[in-house]
Amino acid sequence: MVFNKSVDKSTVKNIICFLVFCFLLLEVFIHCTYLFRNTGRDARQNVLGFYNEKQDSLDVVFVGGSNVYRFWNPMNAWNSFGIASYNYSVSGMPTAGTITAIQDIEKTQDPDVIVVDVRRVLSGYGDREITAGMRNVWDSQDLSLHRMQSIRYYAALNHIPIQEAISAYLDIIQYHSNYEALGEEQHWRWMDNRASESLDTEEFYKGFSISAAHVPQKAPSDAIHYEKGELSEDSYKIVRDIIVYCNQQEISLLLCASPYVTNEVNQGELNAIGELAREYGCGFIDANKYYEEMGLDFSTDFYDTEHVNILGAQKYTALMARYLKENYDLADHRGDPEYESWNDLFRQYLPVAEARSEEAVLSD
């Protein structure tokens, strides 16, 4: 019996040592993954900036790609309405990445409303591979179960073979040759996928990207109609899955479409999304039907057919902020000492915004 007890103790010790070794190996793997990641400013830094937000401090979070981070301006929403908001938004983000973004948001925030821009489910935005936009989402997030579920969802939706999705599950495969990261201080600072410093700099504020560019566009007034079009099977599934998920989790969801040079087909699809939203009791606002109310000027407020500059963003933000204040119970935090940092940040933002607005007005 003494011999057996000795063996048992030795076995237990070996098991413990093995588990500790596995844990340490996993930790090294995770931090090496974060170290080598190489997504851009309008991706990883926006997500890390979101992780920096004080827990349960945001009233509104917008989700989407550049159809969000070029449009919704949290600084204007703060100064005019006292709304604390953030753009969980990365370049090229497909709408199929929305649920994983919401799951990431819900880890640290409990916003009064999550606003999802649905423009990327419209005709002309199809994805049939692991796109750069989805990589921008996954390769900015923490390694997690919901990230893995998102990859599986996206791969199944787009009939992507497992061998093509492996580098999404293990993104160090994608970035293993990024040896330049070893010589860059920023990559070492982000080894735990967190940023100790504020990332509200370089003309990105709470996930909003300022543009002073100006290229006149033709207003698509003739394309605006109210007839229901046809959504593709995948687009219908993506939007429905988002609504059903939020309903199940009791998350207040608002779908929206930011203004752009739309067309009759896309407008019909947006009308179909509006009907789907009503069917499931979800809010929906199509800003393309509010050009006049916004005072949107296609000759001055855009830099291409799909994106506004800072002038257009101010007008869109004013429309959406008023809608949010009228339809959701949002507090005005401007006099709250807990939100004084927002006042400080706005003072930092204001001269940059004024300079970029003047550039947009003067540019050809």
N, C-alpha and C positions, 0 to 999 in steps of 0.2 A: 504494500500500500504506500509506503514511503516513496518507493521508486515511481509509482504511478502519479503521486502528487507532484513529485519533482518534474516529471515529464509534462504534466498539465500546466504547471507554472511556466515552464520553458516555452510551451506552445503558445500560451496566452501572451507572453512577452514578445515572441516573434510576430504574432498577429498584430499586436499594438505597434511594434516597430514598422511593420509593413504598411499599416494604415497611415502612420505618421509620414512615412516616406511618400506614399501616394498623395497625401494631402499637400506636402511640400512641392512635389512635382507638379501637381495641378496648379498651385499658386504661381509657380515659375512660368508655367505655360500660359496662364491667363495674363500675367503682367507682360510677358514677351509679346503676346498678341496685341495688347494695347500699345506697347512701345512701338511696334512696327507699323501700326495702322497709318494710312496716308490719305484719308479723305479730306476734302477741301474746307475752306473757311465757311462756306454756306452749307455745311453739312455737320461735321463733327463738332466744330466749335459752337454751332447753334445748339446742338443737343447737350454738350457739356455746360453751356451757359444755362440751359434749362435745369440741369442737375444742380447748379449753383443757387437756384432760387430757394428762398426760405420756405420750409415746409408749410403747406396749407395757406399760402399767402396770395395765390392767384385767383382772380374772379373768373377769368376767361382765358382759354387756351385755343389758339387757331392751329389747325393741322393741314398740311399740304406741302406743295413744292413752291416754286417761284411765284405761282399764282396766289400764294399767301405772303411770303416774305418780301415781295415787292409792293404789296397792297395794304395790308393791315399795319398801321403804325402805332405801336403801343405807347409811344411818347405823346402823340397827339391825343390818344384816348385817355391817357392819364391827365394831361393838363386841362382838357376841356370837360371831362366827366368823372375823374377820379377812379377810373377803372384800372385795376392792376391786371395786366395781360401779358402773354408771351406767345411768340410764333414757334411752335414745335414744327419746324419746317426745314426741309433739306432740298437741295437742287434736284429737280427731275423726279421727285417722289411720286410714284404711282398711287392712286387711291387704294389699291390693294394693300398698301402698307399702313393703312389707317388704324386698323385694330391693334397692331403691335405698338403703334405710337400712343394710342389711348391707354393701353396697358402700362406703358412706361410712364405716362403722365400720372396715372392713378397710384403709382407707387409712392409718390411724395406730395401730390396735390389732390385737392377735392374741389375743383372749380365749379362755379354755379352753372356754367355751360361750356361745352366743348363745341367749337365751330369747325366744320370740315368742308373744305372747298372741293367740289366734285368735278371740276372741269376736266380732269385727266381721264375720266371714264368715257368721255365723248369720242365720237368717231375721229380718227386721226391720231389717237394716243395709244394704240395697241402695243402690248408688250408680249413677246414670245420667247424671251430669253432672260437670263439673270442680268437685268439692265444696270447701268451705272446709277440710276435713280434709286433702285432698291438697295444696291450696295451702299449708297450714301446713308440709307436708314440703318441697315443692319450693322454696318461697320463703324457706326457712331455709337450705337447702343451698348450697354453692358451685355456680356454673355449671360444668357438666361433661358429659362424654359419657354417663355412667351416669344422670345426671338426665334428659337428653333421651331416653334409652332407656326410662326409667320412664314418662315422659309418653306416649310412643308405645304402650307396653304398656297403660297405663290407658285411653287413648283407644280402642284397638282392643277391649279387653275390654268397654267400655261403649258401643261404637258411637257415639263422639263425633266429629262432623265436624271436619275439620282447622281450619276457621275458628274453631271454639269453643276449640280447643286452642292457638292461636297465642299467646294471652296467658299461657299456662302456660310455653311455650318462652321467651318474652320477657316476663318478669314486670314489666318496667318499663312495659309497656302497662297493666297493672293498677294500678300505683302512680304513674304519671307526674304525676297531679294532687295528690300528697301533698306540697304545698309547705311544709307545717308542718315537714317533716323538715329543711329548710334552716335553720330557726331552733333546732334541738334539738341540743345537744352530743353526746348519745348516738348519734344517727344519723351524725354526722361521725366519731365514734370507731370506728364499725363499717363504715367505707367499704371496708375490705378483707375484710369478713365475718369478722372476728376480734375478740375482746375482750381487751384488755390486762389488765383487772381480773378478779378472781374473781367469778363470777355465782352463787355459793352463798350467796345472801342472800334477803331478802324471803320467807322460809319456803319456798324451793325449795333443796333440797340434793341435789346429784348427780342432778338431774332428778326428784326426789321432791317432790310438792306436798302440804304439810300442810293437812289440813282438821280443824277442831274441831266442825263442824256435826253434829247428831244428830237424825235423824228415824226413829223406830221402824218396822221393816219386819216383815212376816210371813215366817217361814222357809218356803222352798219344799220342804220335806221330801218331800211327796207327789209332786213332779215328778222326783225323782231315781230313775232306773232305768238298766238296763244293756242295753236293747234298741237295736239299731242303727237309726238313722233314715236319711233321705235328704238328702244334700247337693245343693244346686242345681249345675248344670253349672259355673257361674262359680266358686262356692265351692270345688268340688272342684279345678278348674284352679288357682286361686290357691294353695291349700295344697300341692298336688302340685308346682307350679312352685317354691315356696320350698324344699321338701324336696330336689327334684332339684338345684336350684342349689347348695345347701349340700353335698350329696353330691359333686357335681362339683368343688367348690372345696375339699373336705376340711375343711369347717367343721363343728364339733360343734354340733348344733342340738337344742334342747329346745322342743317346743310345749307351751303351757299354756293353761288357762282360769282366770282369777281368779274368785272366788266372787261371786255376785250372786243376785237373785231370779229364778232360771231358771224354765223351764216344760218341759212334757213334750216339745214339739217340738224346742226348742233342745237339750235333754238328749240326744235321739236323734241330733241332728246332731253333738254333741260326741263321742258314742260312735262315730259314723262316722269322725270325724277320728282318733280313737284307733286304729281299725282301719287307716286309711290310713297312719298313722305307723308302726305295727308292720309293715305290708307293706313299707315302704321302710327299715326299720331305724332309725327315728327315735324319740327319747324323747317321751313325752306324759304330762302330769299334769293332771287335771281337779280343781281344788281344791273344786268343788262336792260332791265325794264324800268330803271330809275335814272337814266342819263340826265334828264332835265332836272329832276329833283336834286341830283348831286351837283349839277352845274358842270358836268364833265365835258371837257372840250377836247375832241380827238386831234385837233390841230396843234395843241400845246401840251397835253397831259400824258402822252405816250412816248416810249422810245422804240417800240416795235408793235406788231399787231397784237401781242399777247400780254404786254407788260406796261404798267404805268411808271412814270417817273415820280419824283417826290410831290409834284403838284397834284397829280392824279391820286396818289396815295392819301393825301390830306383830305380830298373830297370823298373818296371811298370810305375812309375811316370815319369821317363825320356821319355818313349815312348809316354805316353798320353800328356805330356806337349809339346813335339815337335809337335804332331798332332794338338793340340789346337792352338799353335802359328802359324802354317802353314795354318790353315783353318779358324781362327777367328781373328778379329782385336783386339788383346789383347795388352794393354800397358805394358811397362816395368817400374815398379814403384820404382825400387831399388834406384834411385837417387832423389826421390820425398820426400821432408821434411814431407809431410802429412802422409807418410808411415814409418816414422822412427821407430815406435813401432814394426814393422815387423822385422827390423834389430836387435832390442833389444831382441825380442823373439827368433830369430834364434841363437843369441849368448848364450841364456839360453838353447836352445834345443841341440846345437852342442855337448857338452860333454856327455850328456845323450845318444845321438844317437851313438857317437863313442864307448861308453862303451857297449851299447847293440849290436852293430855290431860285436865287438870283441867277445862277449859272443856267438853270433850266429855262428861265424866262429869256435870257439873252442868247442862248444857243440857237443855231439855225435849224 
